[in-house]
Amino acid sequence: MKNFIKNSKTIIGMIHVDALPGTPKSKFGLPEIIARAKAEALLYKQAGVDMLAIENMHDVPYCNQTVGPEIVAAMTVVGYEVKNVTGLPCGIQILAGANVEALGVAHAAGLDFIRAEGFVFSHVADEGLIDGQAAKILRYRKQIGADDILVLTDIKKKHSSHAITADVDIAEMAHAAEFFLSDGVIVTGIATGTSANLDELALVKGKVDIPVLVGSGVTLDNVADYLAVADGLIIGSYFKENGHWTQTVSFERVEAFMNQVYKLRPKNQ
């Protein structure tokens, strides 16, 4: 299971779960939130994506590296329902940097990976200082018997200042994440929907032997460039109506994208 993304050209469709109960923008009860997430998950499956991920992106403003039990409970139920209604591999990110909580959710809900920000080094994000949690995350994973859950880690993460690590280039940061036992690294642009730098992506891919994914800014127009280098792509904004992350999933956009992916993949896949 640990290498199921390596060299697979995996496409992961992102579900931005509606604002959860108790957060400032919350307007739906949990049953409706679950129903809306399941509906998007089924659209993704019908359109042919390989994997899914859920994220509490509407829960602004985000907490810093921890969330309350109400978020953990809600995301567990959403994750369980999404995974079981589709049968697709599914992961989770809990913003911002609530990586231990995400692992607990993934373990309880039967999910396959987490996306972790704040794995190695430190950076300053919208929420404040985010410190590296690799030791905490992986020790917790061992303690709960969740070794099969991948920990995919952002490096030089979007929506952040990296002045305090300005003397550490992205390839060296990826190498550090690999040394600290990351299961894969994620390269992004500077913000949600912003394209990742292809030169940086190539540097990272040449530096590590773990899967390298792109985590923002992939579109129908540039997918060939990214798939030529990356092992997988995590896509949210482009798959939504009008290409904006706040909108619902567009079946037509996802289907057209996946049709292009099928043409680009090696013929033996």
N, C-alpha and C positions, 0 to 999 in steps of 0.2 A: 504493500500500500504506500510505502514511503516515497516511491519514485513514480507514482502514477501520472505526474504532470511532466516529468522530464522528457523532452523531445516530442511531446504529444501534440503541440500546437493547440492546446486546450482553450476553449472559449467559455468564460465564466460570466453569466448574466447576473447583474446586481439588482436586488430588490431593496429599495429604500423604504423601509417599514414606516408607516404613518406615525406621527408623534404619539408616543406612548402615554398612558394615563399617568398624571402627576408631573408632566413636563409642560413648559409654558405654552406651547402651541397645540396641545392635545385637544382634539374635538370629536374623536370617535371612541366608542367603547371597545374593549378588547375583542369581542366577537366580530365586529365589523373590521377591525384592523387585521385579524386573522383571515377573514374572508377575502379581503382585498389583496393581501400578500399571496394567498393561495391562487387567486385568479391570475396574478402576474406570473407566478411560477408555472402555471399550466400553459400560458401563452409562450413563455420561454421554451418549455419542453416541446410544444407543438412546432415552434419555429426552428428547433434543432440544436439549441445550445447544449454544451456538454455537461456543464456544472452550474450551480447556483450559489449565490452568497446573499446573506441578509445583513442589513446594517441599519442602525437607528439614527439615520442622518437627519431626520426631522426633529430630533430632540434638542434643538438649539435653545440656549447656549449649552455646550457640552461640559460635563464634569471632567476633572483632571485625574486620569488614571484610576478612577474608582467610580462605581455607580451604586445606587441603592438596591435593596432586595426586590423592589417593585419592578425595576428594569430587568433584572436577572430573571425573575419569574415570567414576565411577559415575553421576553425574547426566547426563553426556553419553549414556551407553548407555540409561538410563531415558528420557530425553527423546526420543532417536531412535526407540525402540521405541513409545512412546506416540503420537508424531506419525504414525508410519507405519502403526500398526494402525488408526487412526481416520481419518486424512486431514483432521482438523480443525486449524485454526490453534491453535498451542500456544505457551505462554510458560513462563518459569522465574523463580523467585526462589531465591537461595542465601543462607541466613541465616548470620550476620547482616551485611547490607550488603556481601556479597562480590560486588559489582556487575561488576567487571572479569572475574572468573571466570565469572559468569553469562553475560556477553556471549560469552566464549570458548566456553562450552558451547552456547549458542544458535546460534552460527555453525557449529560442527562438527556439531550434531545437526539443523540445518535448521529451527530454531524461529523464531517470529515476533516475540516481544517478551520483554523482561525487566521485572521489577518491581524497582525500585531504591529502597532506603531510604538516606538520606544523600546527597541530590542537591544541595540548596542549604541553607545555614546549617548549624548543628550542634545536636545534642540529646544528652541523656544517656539511654542505654538500659540494659536489664538487663546488657548486655555491657560497658558503659562509654561513653566519649565516642565519638559517631559524627559525623565531620566530613563536610562537603559534598564530593562527588567529581565534580561535573558535568564539569569540565575533563578530569579523568583518564578518565572513562567515555567521553565523546564523542570525545576524541582517539584512544583505543584502538579505538573502533568504526570510525573513519576508517582507521586504520592496517591493520586486518585486512579491510577491504572489506566491512563489515557494515552499511552505511547503511540497508538495508531492515529491519533489526531495530529495532522500536520500543523506546524507553526510557520506560516509564511510572513515574512517581515519586510516592512517598508524601510527603505534607506534614503536619506536625504529627503524626508517626507514633504509632500505638498502642504500648503497653508502654514509654512513654518519658516523661521529664520535659522540659518545654519552658520551664523557668524562664529559661534564658539567652536565649531569644527571646520573652520575655513581651511585649515592646513591639512585636512584629511579628505582626499578626493573620494568620489563615489565608489570607485573600484576598490579602494582600500577599505572603505566602510563595508562593502559587500563581502570582502575577504574576512573581515572581523566577524561579521554575522555568521559566515560559514564556520569559522573557527569556534564560535560560541554555539554551534549545533543547530542553526536555523535550517529548516527544511526547504527553504526557497526564499528568494529576495524579490522585492517589487520595486520597480523604477517608475516614477511619476513625473509629471510636469509640476509647475509651481502651484497649481490650483485644480480643483475639480473641473474636468472637461478640457484641461490644458494639455497639449501634447508633450510627451516625454522626449528628451533629446536623444536622437538616434546614435550620435557619437558616444554619449555616456552609456547608452544601452549596450553598445558593442564592447566598450571597455569592461563593463561588468560581466558580460557573457564570457569574455576572454579570461577573466580573473578567477571565476569560481566553477566548481563542478556540480553545484546544486541548481535546481530549476531557477530560471530568471523570467519574471513576468513583467508585463507593462500594466500599470494600474490607473492610467488616466489618459484621456485625449485620443483614444483610438476611434477612427471613423471608417466608413466605406472607402474613402479616398486614400487613406494611408495604411490600411490594414496589411497590404502586401509588404510594405517596408518593415513593419513591425514583426510580422510572421516570419520574415526572412532571418530574423535574429532571435526573437524571444521564444521561450517554450510555451507560453500561455499569455492570454490577454484577459484582463478584468474590465468589463464594460458596463457602464451605467448610463451616463448622460446620453450617449449617441443612440441608445436603444429606446429612449423615451420620446414621446410626442414632441415635435419641434426641437429635439436634441437637447432638452433641458432636464436636469435631474429631478426637478420638482413635479414633473408630469408623469402620466402613467405609461406603461410599456406599450410600444407600437409594434404589433405583430408584423406589419409590412416592413418596417425598418430592420427588425431582427432577421426576418426571413431573407431579405435581400442581402444582408451582411453574411449570413451563414452560407448562402449560395456561392458567394465569392470565396469564402473560406474553403469550401469543398474543392474549388478549382485550384486553390493555392497549396493545399496539403499534399504531402507525398502520396503517390498512388497506392501505396500499401497500407494506408490508414483507413 
